[in-house]
């Protein structure tokens, strides 16, 4: 299951807001999403920690666990931009370094190997929160230090993956689906059945997310099974269905497909809704759908690992996200759905009524959350994924 570790670290002068532009940058870009330290007032965000001493920005997180002036964040690509970092630092005096991962499994592997001890904030998805809690990796939050939990929508105030938000605060949510240019596809694209029925015309024209639980789970759902099936024969059926589709698959990419789909070099890309909507803002000819058979409904959260060297700054970061005005601004810029009702109420009508950003109930009813599965089934997922991606 684990894809190759691919961290993305850029200087603040080159970090751009959309994942598409982010991925156009050279892999030789400078390390670290950082902003030079400036004067701030922790009271604006309600912290208890004094402002760090002014100094030059740190460009490399590795080996800096003792640095108390910098907050190191490990996140999905689309959850920060330069404006967020500037605003956060102006209000707290805390400079930020952001490293990125492309799957929960990549993040977990690094944390388990000890390479993530410098991070004070991580953005794991819902099922990964459950797993990390079971592994004893997350701090139990002091909720007296958090402001805004009561503004969360009811379904996120006591989520099944982390009862009472004991170890995590929901940051964003969304769906997983397909993005494509409908003018370039014959017939109507509604989901997986279209790919299987038209694979002869789609040879090397499809990319799927580099995530075994998303891909195999979605095909399990297409076959009428649960995303979280623990039935060996059902897993085998999903694997065989994907092998059938293999000639049409150009690559397994969580990120990196954007320019190709926008230019027409690819026909269909499986994508998270956040990435699809960011791209569609630049390429309005594209369309995003949730497969009619259903797909995953995910929540990405903010957590503080037990190894966090700067937990006080981590609470400041969480409170920044919980602030309705800050959160609404992030939704408008970065195009992710918010679990914060107070922030949702501040959004303009065109965002509130966007069915891709906030899908209607009939779409959500077909979706399912990914949940942890047994070790035996995890090994089966891993084995099938290795065969599928390496063959």
C-alpha positions in Angstrom: 0.0 0.0 0.0 2.6 2.7 0.9 3.5 4.7 -2.2 7.0 6.2 -2.6 7.6 8.9 -0.1 7.3 12.2 -1.9 7.7 15.3 0.3 7.0 18.7 -1.3 8.8 21.6 0.4 9.1 25.0 -1.2 10.2 28.5 -0.1 7.4 31.0 0.6 8.4 33.0 -2.4 7.6 30.1 -4.7 4.7 28.4 -2.9 1.5 28.9 -4.8 -2.1 28.4 -3.7 -3.3 25.7 -6.0 -2.0 22.2 -6.3 -1.8 22.5 -10.0 0.6 25.4 -9.9 2.4 23.8 -6.9 3.2 20.8 -9.0 4.5 22.8 -11.9 7.4 23.9 -9.8 10.8 22.2 -10.0 11.6 19.4 -7.7 14.8 21.3 -7.0 12.9 24.1 -5.3 14.2 25.3 -2.0 13.2 23.4 1.2 10.6 24.6 3.6 7.4 26.6 3.4 8.6 29.4 5.7 8.0 33.0 6.4 10.5 35.3 8.1 9.5 36.1 11.7 7.6 39.2 12.3 6.1 40.9 15.4 2.8 39.4 16.6 0.4 39.2 19.5 -0.5 35.7 20.8 -3.4 37.2 22.5 -5.1 37.7 19.2 -5.4 33.9 18.9 -5.7 33.3 22.6 -2.4 31.5 23.2 -0.4 31.3 26.4 3.0 31.2 24.9 5.2 34.2 24.4 6.3 35.3 20.9 9.4 33.6 19.6 12.6 35.6 19.2 13.0 37.2 15.8 15.4 35.5 13.5 16.0 34.1 10.1 13.7 31.5 8.7 14.5 27.8 9.1 14.6 26.0 5.8 14.8 22.3 6.7 12.7 20.6 9.3 15.0 17.6 9.7 17.0 17.6 12.9 15.3 20.7 14.3 13.2 19.2 17.1 14.6 21.6 19.6 13.6 24.8 17.7 10.7 26.4 19.7 10.4 29.4 17.4 9.0 27.5 14.5 5.9 25.4 14.0 6.4 22.4 11.7 3.3 21.2 10.0 2.9 17.9 8.0 -0.1 18.2 5.7 -1.9 17.5 2.5 -0.8 20.0 -0.1 -4.0 22.0 -0.5 -4.5 23.1 3.1 -2.1 26.0 3.3 -1.2 29.0 1.1 1.0 32.0 1.6 -1.8 34.2 2.8 -2.7 31.8 5.6 1.0 31.6 6.7 1.4 35.4 6.6 -1.8 35.9 8.6 -1.1 33.2 11.1 2.4 34.6 11.8 1.2 38.2 12.0 -1.3 37.2 14.7 1.0 34.8 16.7 4.6 35.7 15.9 5.1 32.0 15.0 6.8 31.1 11.8 5.7 28.0 10.0 7.4 25.2 7.9 5.0 23.0 6.0 5.9 19.6 4.6 3.5 17.6 2.4 2.5 14.0 1.9 0.3 12.4 -0.7 -1.3 9.6 1.3 -2.1 8.7 4.9 0.1 5.7 4.7 3.1 7.7 3.6 2.6 10.0 6.6 2.2 7.1 9.0 5.2 5.3 7.7 7.4 8.4 8.3 6.0 9.0 11.7 6.5 5.3 12.8 10.1 5.4 11.5 10.9 8.4 13.7 11.3 10.8 10.8 8.3 12.9 11.9 9.4 13.8 15.4 9.8 17.5 14.3 6.1 18.0 13.5 3.7 19.5 16.0 0.7 19.5 13.7 -0.5 16.7 11.3 -3.6 16.5 9.1 -4.5 12.7 9.1 -7.8 11.5 7.6 -10.6 10.1 9.8 -9.7 6.4 9.6 -6.0 7.2 10.2 -6.9 9.1 13.4 -8.4 5.9 14.7 -5.4 4.0 13.8 -2.9 6.5 15.2 -4.9 6.6 18.5 -4.7 2.8 18.7 -1.0 3.1 18.1 -0.7 5.6 21.0 0.7 8.3 18.7 -1.6 11.2 19.4 -1.9 13.7 22.2 -5.3 13.8 24.0 -6.4 17.4 23.4 -6.9 19.8 26.3 -10.3 21.1 25.0 -10.2 24.0 27.5 -7.5 25.5 25.2 -9.7 25.2 22.1 -12.2 27.8 21.0 -14.9 27.0 18.6 -15.6 23.3 19.0 -19.2 24.2 19.6 -19.5 25.8 16.2 -18.8 22.5 14.4 -21.8 20.9 12.6 -23.4 18.2 14.8 -22.0 15.3 12.8 -18.5 16.4 13.6 -19.0 17.1 17.3 -18.9 13.5 18.3 -17.5 11.6 15.2 -17.3 7.8 15.2 -13.6 7.9 14.3 -12.7 9.9 17.4 -15.5 10.2 19.9 -15.9 13.7 21.3 -12.9 14.8 19.2 -10.7 13.6 22.0 -7.5 13.6 19.8 -8.5 15.5 16.7 -10.3 18.5 15.4 -12.0 18.2 12.0 -10.5 20.6 9.5 -12.0 19.8 6.1 -14.2 17.2 4.4 -15.0 16.1 0.9 -15.6 13.3 -1.6 -13.5 11.4 -4.1 -14.5 11.2 -7.7 -13.5 11.7 -11.3 -12.6 14.9 -13.1 -12.7 15.1 -16.9 -13.6 17.3 -19.9 -17.1 16.1 -21.0 -16.6 17.4 -24.5 -13.8 14.9 -25.0 -15.7 11.8 -23.9 -18.3 10.0 -26.0 -21.5 9.4 -24.1 -22.2 10.3 -20.5 -19.6 9.7 -17.8 -21.3 8.6 -14.6 -18.7 6.5 -12.9 -16.7 3.2 -13.0 -19.1 1.5 -15.4 -18.1 4.1 -18.0 -14.4 3.3 -17.6 -15.0 -0.5 -17.9 -17.3 -0.1 -20.9 -15.1 2.2 -22.8 -11.6 1.1 -21.8 -10.6 0.3 -25.4 -11.0 4.0 -26.2 -9.3 5.0 -23.0 -6.0 3.2 -23.3 -3.4 5.0 -21.1 -5.9 7.8 -20.6 -6.8 7.3 -17.0 -5.1 8.1 -13.7 -6.2 6.7 -10.4 -5.3 8.0 -6.9 -2.1 6.5 -5.4 -4.0 5.1 -2.5 -5.1 1.5 -2.1 -8.0 2.1 0.2 -9.5 4.8 -2.1 -9.1 2.9 -5.3 -10.0 -0.7 -4.2 -12.6 0.7 -1.9 -14.3 2.6 -4.7 -14.3 -0.5 -6.9 -15.6 -2.6 -4.0 -18.5 -0.1 -3.7 -19.0 -0.4 -7.5 -19.4 -4.1 -7.1 -22.0 -3.6 -4.4 -19.7 -4.3 -1.4 -18.5 -2.1 1.4 -15.5 0.2 1.2 -14.3 -1.6 4.3 -15.0 -5.2 3.2 -13.1 -7.9 5.1 -14.3 -10.6 2.8 -11.4 -12.1 1.0 -13.4 -13.1 -2.1 -14.8 -9.5 -2.4 -11.3 -8.1 -2.2 -10.1 -10.5 -4.9 -13.1 -9.5 -7.1 -12.2 -5.8 -6.8 -8.5 -6.6 -7.6 -9.5 -8.6 -10.7 -11.7 -5.8 -11.9 -8.8 -3.3 -11.6 -6.5 -5.8 -13.5 -9.1 -5.7 -16.2 -8.9 -2.0 -16.4 -5.1 -1.9 -16.2 -4.4 -1.2 -20.0 -6.4 2.0 -19.7 -4.5 3.2 -16.6 -1.7 5.6 -17.4 -0.5 6.0 -13.8 -1.4 6.0 -10.1 -1.2 9.7 -9.0 -2.6 11.6 -6.1 -1.1 14.7 -7.5 0.6 15.5 -10.8 -2.3 14.7 -13.2 -3.7 18.3 -13.3 -1.8 19.7 -16.2 -2.4 16.6 -18.3 -6.1 16.5 -17.7 -6.4 20.3 -18.4 -4.4 20.0 -21.6 -6.3 16.9 -22.9 -3.4 14.5 -22.6 -5.5 12.5 -20.1 -9.2 11.7 -20.4 -10.2 10.9 -16.8 -8.5 11.4 -13.5 -9.6 10.1 -10.1 -9.3 12.9 -7.7 -10.2 14.3 -4.3 -12.9 17.0 -4.6 -10.5 19.7 -3.2 -8.0 19.1 -6.0 -10.7 18.9 -8.7 -12.3 22.1 -7.6 -9.0 24.0 -7.4 -8.2 22.9 -11.0 -11.7 23.7 -12.2 -11.4 27.3 -11.0 -8.6 27.6 -13.7 -10.1 25.2 -16.3 -13.9 25.6 -16.2 -14.3 23.2 -19.1 -13.7 20.4 -16.7 -16.4 18.5 -14.7 -16.2 16.6 -11.4 -18.5 13.8 -10.5 -18.9 11.4 -7.6 -19.4 7.9 -9.1 -23.1 7.0 -9.2 -22.2 3.8 -7.3 -20.9 5.9 -4.5 -17.4 6.8 -3.3 -15.6 7.8 -0.1 -16.7 10.5 2.2 -13.6 11.7 4.1 -12.7 14.1 6.8 -9.2 15.4 7.2 -8.4 16.5 10.8 -5.8 18.4 12.8 -3.9 16.5 15.5 -1.0 17.0 17.8 1.4 14.0 17.9 2.8 12.9 21.2 6.3 13.7 19.9 5.3 17.3 19.1 8.2 19.7 20.1 6.0 22.8 20.0 2.5 21.9 21.3 1.6 25.4 22.4 2.0 26.6 18.8 0.0 23.6 17.7 -3.0 24.8 19.8 -2.6 28.2 18.2 -2.8 26.6 14.7 -5.9 24.6 15.6 -7.6 27.7 17.0 -6.8 29.6 13.8 -8.6 27.0 11.8 -11.5 27.0 14.3 -12.0 30.7 13.9 -15.1 31.1 11.6 -13.7 34.1 9.7 -10.4 32.5 9.1 -12.0 29.2 8.1 -14.5 30.9 5.7 -11.6 32.7 4.0 -9.7 29.4 3.6 -12.8 27.7 2.1 -13.1 30.6 -0.4 -9.5 30.5 -1.4 -8.6 26.7 -1.2 -12.0 25.2 -2.1 -12.5 22.7 0.6 -15.7 21.9 2.4 -15.8 23.1 6.0 -17.3 21.1 9.0 -17.6 24.5 10.8 -21.3 25.7 10.8 -20.3 29.2 11.8 -17.8 29.4 8.9 -20.3 27.9 6.5 -22.8 30.6 7.4 -20.3 33.3 6.4 -19.8 31.8 2.9 -21.3 33.5 -0.2 -24.3 31.8 -1.7 -22.4 30.5 -4.8 -20.2 28.4 -2.5 -22.9 27.2 -0.2 -24.9 26.1 -3.2 -22.0 24.5 -5.1 -23.0 20.7 -5.3 -19.4 19.7 -5.9 -18.2 21.5 -2.7 -21.2 20.6 -0.6 -22.9 17.6 -2.3 -26.7 17.1 -1.8 -27.9 14.4 0.6 -28.8 12.0 -2.2 -25.1 11.9 -3.2 -23.8 11.7 0.3 -26.1 8.8 1.0 -24.2 6.7 -1.5 -20.8 7.5 0.1 -19.0 5.7 2.8 -16.3 6.5 5.2 -13.1 4.5 5.1 -12.5 2.7 8.4 -9.6 0.7 9.7 -9.6 -3.0 8.8 -7.9 -6.0 10.4 -4.2 -6.7 10.0 -4.9 -9.7 7.8 -7.1 -7.6 5.4 -4.6 -4.8 5.4 -1.9 -7.2 4.3 -4.3 -8.4 1.5 -4.9 -4.8 0.4 -1.1 -4.3 0.4 -0.4 -7.4 -1.6 -3.0 -6.6 -4.3 -1.8 -3.0 -4.5 1.8 -4.1 -5.0 0.8 -6.4 -7.8 -1.5 -3.9 -9.4 0.9 -1.0 -9.4 4.1 -2.9 -10.3 2.8 -5.2 -13.0 
